[in-house]
């Protein structure tokens, strides 16, 4: 969440930034409610502290019937005020939680229409034969089973089979080796999280309905960012060890509400997929260097696969509300004549750290300050396999395996079974 002191002391700066992603009327109402709740919170807190100070002073004097009776009344007042304070604090926290992060200065306002392509790698491949889409290729090659997955789990799921399962694991192994080589600590975290964890990551309260929930009030993770962002919750990190760099594997689960377009059949949108996530905990002065590193890592992984892609700086309204700046790396899907995101690289600055109370001790000032958190897919696989199948398909229906993956899967080509 944002800093209430910044909201109050730099109101126009905050308002100008948030107008990039919020309607003016809604923003004005939100800020008014927050200021009113903060005023009420401060006033009640002041009254509570005054009464407690009076009670403490009385405890140091000789008790008389009059003092005992008066302190009993004071105690009742304190109890009533503390209940009021608890209610105000909860409403204040909820109001602050609904407010999105302030976009970075170079992030454009508006939605998808203002997204900006900042890099293109390779070219759209031209084929001399009639091509197939990834769905038909996968079925013909017998590497993805959609029908039996739907029988088992419903629509939006698939089964990796044979060479498809090996190819999927080869992609993940390629990513893990890359991150290990760059000094990232690899993790396999739990896939279920508490509400507090989802709150810290910024998924609650706004995105509750996008998550799967169990009867125990645990949610299935939508991304390893949720787990990694809670790894150091309520901790003070050693300044000289920052930035911390982690990479984690997880299966990811998302509701993906809404109807799918015809061209999105197959693996483009689903309820479950695999991903390696990168995550940085950095000092404020380090976070933009971390951001550049994460963008570079994601791009290198796609380039290593030999896939044509573009990198896009998202406009404020198209980025996740918890993030100050996001760059998406998007691969070309020939059958769709468009690009699909395989990595989303974001700097949350101190927005998530405030929710999770994650700090470091600044040696220059002697004060505890909030760290900056950054995350990036490194990478998600569910759109890479469609891109590989379509960009590397051959006229006979076979598909060449990218050279970077061949050592991990043990074959150079996936061929139609005869």
Secondary structure, DSSP 8 states (H G I E B T S, - for coil): ---HHHHHHSHHHHHHHHTTTS-HHHHHHHHHHHHHHHHHHHHHHHHHHHHHHHHHHHHTS---HHHHHHHHHHHHHHHHHHHHHHHHHHHHHHHHHHS-----TTS-SSSGGG-EEEEEES-----SS----HHHHHHHHT-EEHHHHHHHH-TT--EE-THHHHHHHHHHHHHHHHHHHTT-EEEE--SEE-HHHHHHHT-TTTTGGGS-B-TTS-EE-SSHHHHHTTTTTT-EE-GGG-SEEEEEEEEEE----S---GGGTTTTS-SEEEEEEEEEEE-GGGHHHHHHHHHHHHHHHHHHTT--EEEEE--GGGS-TT-SEEEEEEEEEGGGTEEEEEEEEEEEETHHHHHHT-EEE-TTT--EEE-EEEEEEEEE-TTHHHHHHHHTB-TTS-EE--HHHHHHHS-SEE----
